[in-house]
Amino acid sequence: MKKKMIANRPMTYGTRRLKADDEFTASRRDAALLVRIGRARYGAAAEAKPVEDMTELRRLYQEKVGKRPFPGWDAAELRERMAEAKG
């Protein structure tokens, strides 16, 4: 599982050069290590989307388009694809 991280100072992670306060994702193991050595901190947790809202949007998408939506799409993506299907 990947964790959202924020660099505390300039550093290199993977093949990316990061500046202080740049956001990046790291594996759970790497994230714990980076926090312990003071190179990064955990990023803000993403807000949990209401289940009822996503369930309703997926149902509406299926009705309008005629096929099931990709499970990885967020609410904005579903709304955008439904708008495209109308036009």
N, C-alpha and C positions, 0 to 999 in steps of 0.2 A: 504494500500500500504506500502510495506517495504522500508526502507531507508538504504543505506550502511553507516556505521558509523566507526569511528576510536577512540579507547579509548585514553584519554589523560593521564591516570594514571591507575595503577592496580585497578581493580574493578570486581564485579560480576554482570552479566546481565543474567536474566533467571536462568539457571542452569550452566552457563559457567563462569569459572574464566578467566578473561582477563588481559593481561599485557599491559603496555603502548604501543601504536601504533599497537595493534592487531585490525584487521578488524572484524566487525560483522554486522548483520542486525537487525534492530529494527523497531517496528511499527512507523508510522508517529507521533503519539502522544508521545510515549516514546522518540523518537529521539529529538523532540522539547524540551522536559523536560531535557534530558541529556545535550543538548547544553546549555540551560539556566543555569543549575547548574555547568557547567564547567567540567563535567565528560567525555564528548566525543565531537567530531567534525564530521561534515559531510564528508563522503569519496568522493573520486574523482568520478565525474559523468562518467558513462560508455559511451564510444563513440557510437554515433548513427551509425548504419550500413546503408550503402546506400540501399535504397528501391529497386532500380533496380537490384542490385547484389543479394539480397535475393530472389526477385521475380524470377530472372533467375535461380538461384540455385534450387529453389523449382520446377520450371518447368522441369529442367533437371533431378532432382531426380524422378519426376513422370514418365517421359519418360523411364528412365533406369530401375526402380524398378517395375513400374506398379501400384503403389498406392501413395496416397498423403502423404507427410511428416508430422511429428508431428510439430505443430506450434511453440513449445517452443525450437526447435533445432536452434542452431546458425550456421553460415556458416561453421565453422570447423567440426561440427558434421555432417552436410549434406555431405560435401566432403568426410569424413571418411566413411560414410554409402554407398556412391556411389562407393568408391574404393572397399569396401567389396562385393558389388553387382557384380562388374566386375569379381572378382576372383572366 
